[in-house]
Amino acid sequence: MLNATYVIEPLLICLILFSPLFYAGISILALSFVEGVSLLLLSFLLIDKLSKKEISFIKIPLLPLSVFIAFAIIQICPLPSWLLSGISPATARLYADFSLGNNIMRAISIYPEASINIILQFLSYLAVFWVILNYADTKPKLKRLILAVVVAGLGYSLFGIMRGLNRMTSQFSTFTNPNHFATYIQMIIPIVIGWSLTDVSKSMRVTIIFVATIQILALFLSLSRAGIICFSISFMIMFLLLRLKKPVKKEWFIVVILGLFLSLFLGIVGLRPITTELKTILDHKNFDRLYVLKDSLVIFKDFPLFGVGLGAFGEIFSKYKSFSSQLSYGFTHNESLQILTESGLVGFVSLAAFFFLYLKGVFKAWLKRRNRFALFVGLGMFIGLFAVSLHSLFDFSFHTPANAVLFFVILALLYRVVYSDGAHGPLLMTEYKFSLPAAVRLCLALGVCIGLLLCEILILRRYQAETAFNGVREYKITGKGTEAVIGGKKAIREINKAILLNPINSAYFNKKADLLSDIAVNTELSAELSGLREFAYGNKAELLGYAQADYERAVGLNPAKSDYHLRLGWIYGELGKKILTQQEFKRALMLDTQNNKIKEYIAKYDSPQTLPQ
């Protein structure tokens, strides 16, 4: 059988190096790559384990983790209305007030499509964590993976510095948001500093410190206020722990060299942009985030036990927004509070319990270590995890796939580093060990292959659907005559493909209804409709009827979206259903009370011939 090292390790390194390459993984291509490779890695590991008579896995706190995963899956399962009313009254009221018809089965998540997206991401990160935890069982393997992390950090830092010196956009490096780059690099810098304290030559130590300096410079040039502050706090804590744990003379050497390198580089690029950005930390515009936090707590109060559904915060927040900003908020800018609002106490406590128990066990083991590699690199990883956790209180750090992947990579490497071989041998690890008959192992391996195939098909279908939709997301029918109708027909064909691949995404139905409505109300196109089979509905009213059905489908899938209710109200008005129009307009206002555009549109509404913008 092929040695797993030749398959698993290259894929892991590929994931570490390239997950931030395309907009830090937020594009559908990059996200699908992360999810697909992660599940492939897990399958290779399981098949490798099943090829052996004695099977072993590292023991971790499985109970709270299993509870969280099970709960996340339950969130997207349709439940009887009587049960939903009992366990989440606010969710049941939301459906009663804003959904169309009386559906007897609805999910805890107010938008299951968003929850499925987050669940797939979380499972892919967990797969990477599990693979590294059970694969990196030797120091050479560990060092190669750590080197990949450091090289990735250096590469993206250098690219960021080159772009940052001539900054024309809000992006930094390959990240669409400078704060997300800061989150990424502040996980790596402490590892590099810890590595410099291990048993390496003096020239190598200077080289490693130079690498750390480049990464720190990139962090500062990102102008991320939270990133700079959180890193500075973490840096001080790291050296304080060094003094308490095992005082070493090298730490002062490292501080001096870091200071010299950093002073030189900052002298070249200038401090003014950094100090100017830090001064804006008390800008009144930043206080909107405090209102977001306050309003998020109100959401938690209404959905205390089970939340609104993973990934669904952005769908419900406008209903609770109490301030006048016209911006849309998809995140709380506080990851802990976002998990609390989306998964309630059940999800939050189970996930927090997993991380607490896991890190508590690793930290207790770290305190026993005297080996320099385990001691200093392990400390660097602890500090990196602390830095990103601190930063996550001010940003949505883990909603960037590249950052989430790196977090779980370091989380797994930390365990293996702490338990790595040293002068006095490795610490004893707790493992699950068991034996299975060959026939059972063969059946399980076959099951793994089938499960992998099904999961990869799901990921591929979602990728294809989103790619098809992205091609026409901003498409608008312009011009007149047959050419305009043909363009609309092609766009609708792409959306139909997306709907076929992923029929629970409300945005697909909403966009299709928009295009049908555009054609229906454009009098210049009416003469061309009967000549095209796909639009040969007979008249404008019939075409609008099809659009109405798609708007209703969008509302049915995502009833908390105010824009969908506004558009549905508009089309009811076009069809002469005035009572339904007023009902949907009222719902749109209830779901976004601070939206001035909705208020202005409804106030001026008098059988308009164009869709609300």
N, C-alpha and C positions, 0 to 999 in steps of 0.2 A: 504494500500500500504506500502511496505517496506520502512523504513526510509532511506533516501539517505545517512545519516551519516554512516550507517553500511556497505555501499558499497563503496562510494566515498573516504572516509578518509583512509580506509585500503589500497586501491589501490594507493592513492597519496603517502602514507608513503612508500609503497613497491617500488614505482617508485623512490622516493628520496633516499632510502637506497641502492637499487640494480642497479640503472642505471650505476654507475661506476664499478660494480663488474667485468665484463668481458671486460678487455682492454678498460675501460672508454666508452664502448658503440660502439666502432668502428667495432666490429665483427658483422657479419650479424645476428647472433642470438640475441645479445644484442640490436642492432638497431631495429630489428623487434619487440622485446619485448617492447621497448620504444614507437614505433609507434602504436602497437596494443593496449597497455594499455591506451595510451593517447586518442585514438579515443573511446575506451570503456568508459573512464571517461566522455568525452564530451557527449556521448549518454545517460549515466545515468543522468547527470545533466539536459539535455534538456528534457528527459522524466519526471524527477521530476518536472521541471518547468511547463511542459504542463499538469501535473496532477492537477494543481491549476487553479482556475478560473481567478485570477489576476496574470499576469506574469510580472516579473521585472528582469532587467539586469543592472549591473553597466554601466554607460555611459563612454565610452572611445573615443578617436579620431578615429572613424570608417572610415572616408573618406580617409585619406592617407593610412591606412592599407588596405582598400578595393582596392584602386588603385594599390598598390604593388602586392596583390594577383592576381588581374585580369591581371596585366601586366605579372606576372610570368607564368600564364596559356597561355596567348597569345604567349609568347616566344616559346612554344612547339607546337603551332598549325601551320600546313602547310599553307603557304600563296602563292598567285600567284606570279610568278617571277617579273611581272611588279610592283607589290606593294612592294615586298621585295627590289627591286632595288631602289625604291623611298625613303623608310624609312631607309634602311641600305645598302648603296652601297657597303661597304667593305665586308659584308656578302655575297651579291650577287656575287661579284668578286671572293671570296673564293670558292664558289660553282662552278663558271665558270672555274676556274683554276685547281681545284683538284677533283671535283666529276666526276663520269663516266656517260656519256649520258647527255641528256638534260631533267632534271626533271622540270616540269612546276610548281610544288608545293614544296616549301622547307620552313623550320622553321627559325625563327630568331636565335634560339639556334643552334650552329653548331653541337651539340651533344645532342639531346633531352633526351636520356636515363639518362645522368648525371643531366640534369635539373629536370627531374621527381624525381630523388632521392633526390635532395635538396628541392624541393617543398614538398614532403611527410614529410621530416624531419621538415621543417619549420611549416607546418600545425600541426604536432603533438606537437611541442613545444608551438605553439599558443593555442592549445586545453588545455594543462596543465595550461597555463596562465589564460585562460578564466574560467576554472573550479574553480581554487583557488580564483580568483577574485569574483566569484559569490557564492562560497560555504563558505569560511572562514568568516562568518559574526558575530562570537562571539569570545571573548577573549580566552576561553578554546580551541576552534578549532585552533585559531592562535598559541597559545602556544604549542600545540601538534605538529603542523607542523614545527614550528621553532625548537622544541626539536629534531625532526627527522633530520632536516638539521644539527644541531650541533652534534648529535650522529654520523651521517654519516661522518662528517668531522673528528671527533675524531677517529673513527674506521679506516678509510683509512690513517690517519696520523700515527697511531700506527703501522699499517702494513708497511707503507713506511719507518718509522724509523727502524724497524726490518730488512727490506731488505737493507736499505741505509747503515747501519753499516757494512754490509758485501756485498758491492755492486759488483756484478759480471757482470751485464748487464747495458744497457742504460735505462732500465725501472725504474720507481719509483712507489711504491705501486702497484695498479692495472693498472696504466697508462703506455702506451707504450712510452710516452715522458715525461721527468721530467717537462718540461715547462707547459704541460697540467695539471699535478697535481698542480703545483704552481698556475695556473689560477683558478683551482677548490677551493683550500684551501684559497686563498686570498679573495674570496667572502664571506667566512664563518667567518674568524677571526674577522673582525670588528663587526659582529653581536654578537659574543660571548662577546667581550669587551663592547659593548653597553648594553648587557643583564646584565653584572656585575654592571652597574651603576644604575639599576632599584632598586625598593624597595625589596631587598632580604636581608636575614640575613648575618651577617659577615662571618660565616662559609661557607655559600653557595657562598658568593662572592669570598672567597679564592679558593673554588673548581672550580668555573667558570673561574677564572684567571689561575688556573693550567691547565684547558682544553685548554685555549687560548695559553698558553705557549707551550704545546705539539704540537699544530697545527703550531705555529710559528717555532718551532724547526724542524718540518717536512719540512716546506717551505724552511728553510735554508739548510737542508740536501739534498733537491732535487737538489741543486747546479744550480738552474735556475737563471741566472743573471738578466734577465728582471723581473722575479717574485720577487726577493729580492729587487730590486731597486723600482719597482712599489709599492710593499707593504710598503716600508719605506716611500715613498712620501705620500701614502694614510694615513698611520698611523699619520704622522705629521699634515696632513690636518684635520684629524678627531679631534685631540686634540686642534688644532687652532679654529675649529668651536665650540668645546665645550666651550672654553674660551669666545668666542664671543656671543654664544647663551645663555648659562646659566652656569656660573662658579660654579663648585662644588668641594668640598674638596676631594671627593672620587677619582677624576681623578689622583691626585698625589699618593694616596695610591695604586692605580692600577698600575701606572707606576713603582713604587718602587717594588711591588710584582712581576710584570712581569719581571723587570730587574733582580731580585734575582733568580727567577726560571730559566730564560733564561741563565744567567751567569753560574749557577750550571750545567745545562744540556750541554751547549756548552763547559764548562770546562771538562766534562766527555768525550764527543765525539771528541773534538778537533776542532780548528778553521782553521787549515791549509788547508784542502780540499776546504773550502768555500773561503778563501782569494786567494788561487791559481786559483780557477775558475773565480773569479771576476777580477783577473789581466788579463785574456785572452780576456776581452771585447774589447780591441783594436787590437786583433789579425787580421792580414791581411785577414785570411780566412773568417772572419765575414763580410768583405766588399762586398762579393758576393751578399749579400742581398740588398745592395745599388744599385747594377746593376739590380737586379730583380725589385726593385721599379722603377728605371728609365725606364726599358723596358716595365713594366706594364703601365706606363704613355703613351708610344707609342701605346700600344694596345687600351687604352682609346681614344687616338686621332683618331684612325681609326674607332672605334666603339663608338662614343660619346653619342648617344641618347639611344640606346637599348642594348648595350653590346654584348658580344659573347654568352650569355646564362648562366644561373645559373649553377654552377658546371663545366663549360666548360673551365675555365682558363687553367688548365693543358693540355688540348688538343691543345691549340693554342700557348702556351708560347714559345715552341721551335722554332717556326717560327720567333719570335721577339727577341730571345736571342742573345745578342751582345757580350757576354764574353765566354771564352773558357772552362768553367767548363763542365765536362761530366755528371754532375748530372741532373736528371729530376726534374722539379719543378712543383708541382701541386698546390702550394699556393704562394701568394705574401709575406707572413709573415707580412701582414698589412691588417686587415679585412676590413677597410674602403675602401682601394684601390681595394681590391678584389671585393667587391660589386660594386664599380664604374666600373670596367672592365667587370664584368659579367652581370650587369643589366643596365649600362649606367646611364645617368643623370635621366631618368624617374624613374627607380627603386630606385636609391640611394636617390633622393630627397624625394620620397614618404615614404620610410622606415625611413629616418632621421626625417622627419616631424612628423611621428607617435611617435617616441621615445621622441622627443623634446617636443611636446605638452603634452604627457602623463606625463613625468617627471616634466615639468614646473608646471602643475596643482597640482601634488602631493607635490612638494617642497613648493609651496605657502601655501598649507594646513599645511605642517609641521611647517612652520614659526609661525603659530598661536597656536601651541600646547604648553601646559604647563604640561600635563600629562607625568610622567617620562617614562612610558613604550613606549608611542608613540614617545616621544622626543629622547630617547637614542637608543632604538632598531631601530627606523626609521633612525636615523643618521648612525648607523652601516650598515644598508642595503644600504643607499645612498653611503657610502664609499666603500662597497663591489662592487657595480655596477660601481663606478668610477674606482676602482682598475683594474677590469677586462677590462673595456673599454680602460684604459691606456695601459694595457698589450697587448691588441689586436692590438695596433699600431706596435708591434714587433713580433707578432706570429699569427698563425691561430687558435685562442682560441675557436671560436664558431663552428669550424668544428669537434670538439670532442663532440659527443652527450651528454655525462654526464655533460659537462660544459654548453652546451646550455640549457639543461633541468634545471639545477640549476639556471642559469641566469633568465629564465622566471618564475621559482618558486619564486625567491626573488623579481622579478619585481612585481608580483601579491601580494605577502605578504606585500611588502612595502606600497601599497595602503591601504590595510586593517589595517595595524599597525597604519599608520598615522590617519586613520579615526576611530580607535578603541575607545571604551568607556573609559572615565576618570572621574575624580572628578567633572568635569563640563559637563559631558555627551559627546557623540560623536559629531563630526562635521557632518553637513548635507551633504550627498552624492547625487550626481546627478544620476538619474536612468532613464532607459527607462521603462515605465509602460504602460501596455495595457491589455485588456480583449478579450478573444476569445470564441465563442460558443463551446459547448462540442464536437459537430461533427467535427468542424475544428481542435480542439486540438487532437482529436482521429486520424484524417487523418495525421496531422503533426507528431504525435508520431509514426504512422506506417511508414511514410516516413523516419523518423530518423532511425528506425530499419532496413529498407531496405538499406538506405545509409551506415549504419554501416556494414551490411553484405557484401556489395559490396567492401567497403574499406578494410575490414579485409581479404577478398578473394584476393584482389590485393596485400596486404602485404604478405599474405601466399604464393602466387605464386612467388613473387619476392624472398622470403626467400628460397623456394624450388629450384628455378632456380639457385640461387647463391650457395646453399649448394651442388647441383649436380655438378656445375662447379668447385667449390673449391676442390672437391674430385679428379679431374683430371687436375687441373690447371698446375701442375708441372710434369704431366705424360709425359714420353718419351718412345718411342718404342725401346726396347733394345733386344739383342739376335737375334735369327733367328728361322725359322720354324713355325709350326702351333701355338705354344704357344704364340709367339710374336704377330702374327696376331690376335689371340683371345683377347689378352690384349688390342690391339688397337681397336678392335671391341667393347669391353666393354666400353672403354673410349669414343668412338664416340657415343655409345648409351646414355651415361650420358649427353654428350653435346647436343645431339638431344632433350633430355628431357628438358634441360635448355632452349634451343631455343624455344621449344613449349610453355614453361611457360612465357618466356620473349623474344619475337622475335626482340626486338630493341637494344639488347646489342651486340655491335660489337665484343667484346672480345670472345664471344661464337663462332661466325663464323670464326674468325681468328684462334682459337685453333683447331677447327674441320679441317680447311684447312691444318694446320700444320701436323696433324696426318695423313690425307690422303696423303699428299705429302711425309711424311717420309716412308710410306708403298710403295708408288709408286717408289721412287728412290732407295729403298733397294733391290738390285738384289737377295739377299739371301732369300727374302720373296716372290719373284715373282711366284715361283712354288706352293706356298700355296694359292695364291689369288683365283684361280678358284674353290677351294674346299669349300669356304665359301660364302654363298649366298649374304651376305651384300657387299662383295668386288668382286663379280663376274661381273666386268665391261668389261671384255674381254682383255684389255691390259693396259699398263702403261699410254699411252696418254689419254685414256678415264678416268682413275682414276685421272690424273692430271687435266682433264677438270672439274671434279666435285670440285676439290680443288680450281681451278680458280674461279668457280662460287661463292664459299664461301668467297674467298679473295675479290672478287668484291662486294659482299654483305657487308663485313666489311667496305670497303672503302666507299660504298654508305651511310652507317649509320654514319660513322665518317671520313669524307674526310680530316680532318686536321692531321690525325695520320701518321707521316712519316714512321713508321715501316710497316704499312699496304701497303703503296705504294712500299716500298722496296721488300717486299715479293711477291706482285703481279707482280712486274717487274721480279723477279727471275722466277716465274712460267711461265710467258710469254716467257722467255728465254728457259726454258725447253721444251716448246711447239714450239719453233722455230719462235716466233713472235718478231723479233729483234727490229722493230720500236717501238712497244708497250713497250718492255723492256726498251729501252732508255728513252722513255717518262715517265715511272713510276719512273725510277731511278732519272731523273731530278726533278720530283715532290718531291721525298723523300728528296733530297738535299735542295730544296727550303723551305721545311717545317722544316728542322733541319740543318741549315747551319754550326753549330758549332760541329756537331756530327762526331768525328774522325772515329768511327767504320763504319759508313755509307760510309764515304769517302774512307776508306781503302778497304772496301768490293767491292765498285763499281770500284775502280781503278784496283783491282785484278780479277774482274769478267771475267771468260772465261768458260762459261757453267759448273758451279760448280754442284756437285752432292749432295750438302747438303744445307739446308735452311740457310739464314743469321741469325746469332745469335745476 
